[in-house]
Amino acid sequence: MIGKAVSPKVSGSLLVAALALLTLAWWDTVQHLANLIVNVDTFSHGQIIPFISLWLIWDRRSLLKAEDTFICWLGLPLLLLACLLWYAGVLLEMRVVEHLAYVSAIQSLLLIFIGPLNYQRLLFPCLFLYLMVPFGYALIPFMQQLTADMVVWLLGMLGVAHEADGLYITLQSGVYEVAQACAGVRFLFTSLVTGVLLAHLTCSRWQSRLRLLVVAAAIPIVANVIRVLGILLISEATDQSFAKDVDHIIYGWVFLSAILLLLISTAYKFADDAAPYNGEVIVYSAKSMGNTGAAFTVLLALLLPLSMKQVIPATFLATVEISPLQPPVCQECGIRLLRNAPTKNTVLEVGATKAYDVTYRVQTDQITVAAALYCPLLPGSNLMRPARALLKNGWSLDRGFAAQKKEFAGWHFKVQRYKRGAHSKMVWTSVYMAGEGMAEFVDIKLMTAIQRATFGASAAAVLSASVIVYDPQDTPTAVFEKLFSTFSPDSFLWAEIKPSMKGRRVCVE
């Protein structure tokens, strides 16, 4: 027994009510996803996917049959899994997990209220909604380096004098960087989404669809390399007087439209003479099971408790006042405090309640120590972002340096190197929470999730120390060890967040 037959009108009303309930319960997730979709700075394919899906559903409306509409109980376990996935995303503050859970919950509701027969007829436009979830940011560094390597290879093939240093390419007219905007990731995913749609509309055989998707991935990569190479060559020929304008024009509508037209023309080459979709599906046996109100009652039981996570104001959380932080000093210890005043725009301010940084001289080196105080229970207090936001003004993570882990004075630090031109900076970073200094991404995420789920003593801090090095091979471990052996890492933190008998500390202000 998988469900109870109902009229399309009743089923549609229940579906609309369930979708409204889901949106209300997960409003923060829905709002964040909507902002990403309409934001032109994110992957641009997201803006049109919901409309394409709706158009495909409307185009197949004649295939939907009233006699195949019934409450399908098979969708309830899938809805429960989607709810659990969403809650895990909230606890771990992983937005992409929340977005995937939301789209999965929509799939479950459709399966519940229109039945598996009609859902199967709408399978592609429903699953197509997954592509509106922004993803692929992790590919940006890889695509930057790939583009730079291919451009450097082509410059060598063309005999153009140049020098290459990672993402920086030096020509006679100046130094150029293959920036994130030049990685072509948005272009790649726009092409892939278009390829998925074309493969569905023009091909029926999986072999043809797969070939089309490979072409959809290859065309934007090659085209982006040609675009970057063309900009460099034009800049070299015009002494940089024309390259900027060309960049904005070509990378815009004209270049993208030309490549998409090429992809569409390629799709017809792989097209086959498949018969149009006729809505034939596997027939299930629908037997009566309870009444239709039971399904909606189950939905209320699943979604309403989870919605409380969204509607409880953060202002109701217990807070603790934090006293000013005084950086440690010493006499005749070889470490001298150079700056005691907090900077106006501290580098660790993303989502932080309080932040400060100071600079010490350790023998001939200067080491900057920055600390930021966080309440993981508050929205936006992502303890993983500050490490990336630490270095500004042109500094970027050196991908050629393998990140290391250091344990010192009972703390675990993550060691990374950043570059800006010929200069390098070594950075030690640790997250202090629940009486422990952690460096592993998984450990920090899990501890944050535990604190959020239990409303525990969650006041936390990010501690970071950095030293500029002039030799790329130099790893000034002795400087960090000298600092933290003279001043323990705890001495750079606020006293209120250290283990004490004061009881639970839920938040800070």
N, C-alpha and C positions, 0 to 999 in steps of 0.2 A: 504494500500500500504506500503510494508516494504522494497522494494529495486528494483534494476534493474539487470537483468541477464547479466553476462559478461563471457568472456572466462577465463579458469583457468590461462592462461599465463598473461593476463592483471591483473587479480586479484592478482596473485602472485607478479607481479612487484610492484603494488601499496602497497601490504603488506610489502614487503622488504623496500620500500622507507619510509613508515610510521614508521616502526620499527627503521630505521636509524635516522629519524627525532626525534623520542621519545628519543633515546639514546643520541643524541647530545643535546637536550633541557635539559635533566635531567642527564647530564654527571657526575656531582658530586655525585648524588645518585647512579648511576650505578657503578661508580668507588668504592665507599664505600662498596656497596654490594658485588662486585667482590673480594675486599680485604678480607672481612669477610669469603667469601666462600672458598678461597684458603688458609686462615690462619688456620693452624692445631690447634691453641690454642682455636679456637671457636668451636661451635658444629660441629663435624666432618661429619655429614650426608649431609651438604650443598654442599660438593665437588662433589658428584655423582648425585644429584637430576636432574640437567639440562640434563645430559647424559641419565639418565633413562627415562626422559620425551621424549627426542628426539628418543630414541630407541622405545618407545611405539608408538609414532607418526609414525615412519617409519614402524613399524610392522602392523599398520592399514591403510597404504597408499592405499591398494586395496579397502578399504571401501569408500574412497572419490569419489564422483561422480561429473563429470563436469557439469551435468545439474542442480545440486543443488548449484552451485557457483554463487553468486550474491552479489552486494553491499547491505548490510543490514543496514538500517538507525536506527534500534533499538539499535545498539551499540553506537551511538553518545551520547545519554544522559548518558550512563554508562562511556564513556570516559570523559565526562565533570565532572562527579562526581569523577573520579580517579584524574583528574587534580586538582580539588579543595582540595581533600584529600592530594595530594602531596604538594600543596602550604601551607596547614595548618601544615604539618610536617616540612616544611622548616622554617616557622615562629616560631613554637614552639621548633625547634631543636630536634625533636623526630625522630630519624633515622628509627625506626621500622615502623612508619607511612609512611615515604617516601618509604621504601622498599615494603610495602604492596600496596601502590598506584601504584608503577612501575609495579608490577606483575598484578595488576588489569587493568592497561592500556594495557598491552599485551593481556589480555583476551578480552578487548573491541575491539582492532584492529583485532584480529582473527575473532571475531564475525562479524565485519563490512565487512571484505574482503573475507571471505570464506563462509559466510552465516550461519544461525542457524542450518541447516541440517548437514553440514559437521562439524561444531563446536561441535554439540552434539555427533557426532561419535568420536571426539577427547576429549570429556569432561574430562575423568579421567587424561590423561597425561597433559592436560592444567591446571587443578586445582592442580595437584601434584606439580606444580611449586611453589605454596604458601609455601610448606614445606622447601624451601631453604632459606626463610627469617629467620635469627637467632632470636630466642625468647626463653624465659624461664629463663633468668638471674635472675628474681625475685624469682625463685624457689630455688636458691642456698642456702640461709640461712635456709629455711624450710627443704630442703633435708639434709643439714649438721646436723641439730638438730635431725631429724628423724633417720639418720644413727647412730649418737652418742647414742641416747636413746635405739635403738634396740641392738647395740653392748654391751652397759652396761647391758641390761637385759640378754643377752646371756652369758656374763661373770659371772653374778650372778648364772645363771642356771648351768654353768659348775663348779662353785665353785672356780673360779680364784679370788684371793684377788685383790681388786682394789678400787680406789676412783674416783668419777666423779664430775666434776665442769663444767657444761655447755658442751662445745665442748672439754674440756680437760679431758683425762683419765689417771690416774696415776697407773702404775703397779710397781712391784719391780724393773724392769729393767730401769724405767724412766717415764717421762711424755710425753704423746702423744696427738696431737691435730687432731681432725677431720677437716682438712683444706678444702678449696673450691674444691680442686682437688679430695678429697675423697667423695664429695657429690654425685657423680655419675650422674649429670645432663646430661652431654654429652652422657654418656652411655644410659641413659633413653631415650633421644630423638632419638638416633641412632636406638634403639630397636623399638620405636614407628613408626618411618618412615619405617623401614623394615616391621613392622606389617601391616601398611596401604597398602603397596605394595602387601604383601602376601594375605591380605584379599581381595584385588581386583582380584588377579590372581587365587586364589584357591576357593573362596566362592562366591555364588550368593545370598544366603539368608542373610538378614540383621542381623538375630539372630546369625548366624555363624560368620559374620564379627565382630560383637560387642564382642562376646566371645573371639575371637582371639586378638582384641585390648586390652581387659582387661588383657589377659595373657601377651601380649607384654609389658604392663606397669608393671605388677607384677614381671616378671622374672628378669629384671635388678635391681629392688629395692632390692629384696631378695639376688640376686647374689652379689650386691655391699656390702651389710652388711656382707655376708660370706667372701668376699675378705678382707674387713677391719679387721674383726675378725681374719682371718687367719694370716694376717700380724702381728697383735698384739701378737698372740700366738707364732708365729715363732720368733718374736723379743724377747719375754719373755724367750723362750727356748734357744736361742742362744746369749742372752745378747746383742742384737742389732747388732750383727756382720753380720747377713744375711738378715735382714728385708728389707733394702733399695733395694738390688738387686731384691729380690722377688717382691717388690712393682712395680718396673719398668717392670719386665717381665710379671707378671700376669695381671697387668692393661693394658698391651699392647695388641699386636696382639693375643697372645695365649688365654688369658682369654676372650677377646671380641669375638674372632672367635668361641670359644666353646659355648658361650651363644647364639650367633646368629644361630649356627647350631641347638641348642636345640629349638630355636624359629621356625626355618624352619621345623623341624620335627614335632613340635606341630601344625603348620599350616596344615600339611597334615591330621592330626587327625580331624580338623574342616572342611576339604575340602568337597565339595559336588559335585555331578555329573552334574554340570550345563553345558548347551550347550555353546559353544564358542560364543563370541559376534559377531553378524551378521550384525551390522550396521543399524538395523531397528530403525527408528526415526519417530516422529510425522511429518507429511507433512504440510508445510506452503504454502500459496499461494503467489508467488512472482510476483508482477506487476511492470511495468515500472514506474520509477519515476525519471525524470531528466537524467543527464548524469553522467558518472563515475568521471569526473573531479570535480564535485561539492563536492563529499565526501572528496577528497584530499584537496580542498580549505578550507573546514570546519576544517580539521585537522590542516592545517597551521594556521588558525585563532585562534585555541585553544592552540596550543603548542608553537608557536613562541613568543608570548608575555611573556609566563612563562619562556622561555629559557633566557630572558634578565636577570633574577635573577642570572643565572649562569655565564654569560659572562661579566657582569660589574665588572671590577677589583676593589678590595677593596682599591687600592691605590688612586682611584679617590675620595674617601670619604673625606669630610672636616675633618680636624684634629685640635686638640688643644694641645699645649704644656703644660705639667703638671710640676709644680714646685716641688722641694723636699718636703717631708712630715716631719714635726717636731712633734714628740710626745709631748703631753702636760705634764707639770710638775707643781708642787706647793710646797710651803714652809709651813712646820708645819701643814700639813693637814692629816698626818697619812698614806700617800701613797708616796713611794720612787721608783724612776726609777732605775732599776738594769742594764738594757742593752739598749743601744740606737742604736747600729750598726745593720744594716740588716744582717740576716743570709745568708750564701752562697747559701743554697738550701732551700728557704722558703717553708713552707708547703702549701701555697696558690698560687702556681705558674701555675696551670693548665689553660692554655689559657689566663693568665693575662698579661696586659701590664706592670704593675708595682706591686710590692708586698713588704711588710715589716712586721716585727713583733718585739715587745718589751715586756719586762717583768717588772712588778711592784711588790713591796712587800706591801701588805695590812695587817697590823698587823702581824700575824704569817704566813700568807698564801702568796704564790706567784701566781700571775695571769698573764698569757700571752695573749697579745692582738695582733691579726694578721689582716691585711687588705690587700686587693688586688683590683686593678683597672682593669676594663674590658670595652670593647666596644662590646656590644651585636650584633652589625651589622656585626662583623667580623666572619668568619667561625671558629668554634672550641671554641668560647668564651661562653662556657656553664656555666651559673651562678650556676647551681645545682651541678656540679661536685666538686667544691672546698670543700664543706661541707664534702664530703666523703673522699677527699684526705687530709683533715686537719691533721689527726693523722696517723703517720707512725711508723716504727720500732716496729711492732708487736701489735699495738693497733687495736682493733676491736670494732665495735658497740655492745653495750650490749643490746641484744634483750629482756632481762628480765625487762628492764626499759622502761616504757611507755613514749614516747616523750611528752614534755609539751610545752605550749606556754606562754610566759611572755611578758607583756607590761610594758615598763619602759621608762620614759623620752620621750614619744611620739613614741617610736620605738617598733616593734614587734620582739621578739627573739624566736628561736626554741631551746629548752633545751634538750640535749641528754647526755647519759652517755656512755663512752667507757671503755674497760677493757684491761688489759695486766697482766696476771697472777693474783696475789692477789691485784693489784693496780687498782684504778678507776680514771677516769677523767671526770669532768662535763664540758660541752661545751655549750656556748650560741652563736648562729649564726643568723645573719640577713643580708638581701640584701638591699642595698640602691639604689633606682632608681626613677627618676622623683620626687625627693623631699620627698621620703617616705621610711622608714625602714620596710621591709616585711619579714615574716617568712613562710607563707603558700606557699606550692608548686604550687598550682593553681594560686595564685596571681602573683607569680614571673613569671610563664610561660606566663600568659596572658599579663602582662605588657611588657615582652620581645617581644612577638608577635606584640603588638601594636607599639612598638618602631621600630621594623624592617619593619613593613608594611608601616609606615608613615615616615621613616627615621627621627625620632624625636630626641630630646635631650637625647641620649641614654647612655651617660657615666654613668657607674654604679660601685658599689664597694661591696665587700663582707667583712663584719666585724665579727670577731669571737673572743671570750674570753674563756679561759679554766683554770681550777684549778684542781690540783691533790687532791683527797680525799682518806683518808686511811680507812674510815669506809663506807662500801657500803650503809649504811642507811643514810649517811650524804648528804644533798643537800645544799651546801654553798651559798644559795641565798643572804645572807647578804654581802658576799664578792663582788659579782657582783653589788649589789645595791650601796655599798659604792663607788666602782670605778666609776660607771656611774652617781652617784649623785654629785661626785666631778668633774669628767670630762664628759661632755655630749658626747654621741656617735658621734655627728657631729665633735667633736674635733679630732677624729682619722682619719678623711677623708681629702682628698685633697680639697683645697678651690675651685678649678675650677669646680668641679662637683656639688657644692651646688647651690641652687636656686639663681639666680642673674639676672641682666639686660644685660648680655653679649650676649644674643641671643642663637641661637640653637647650641648645642654641639653634633656633630654627632659621633665623634670618639676621641680617646686619643692617645698620643704617648709620 
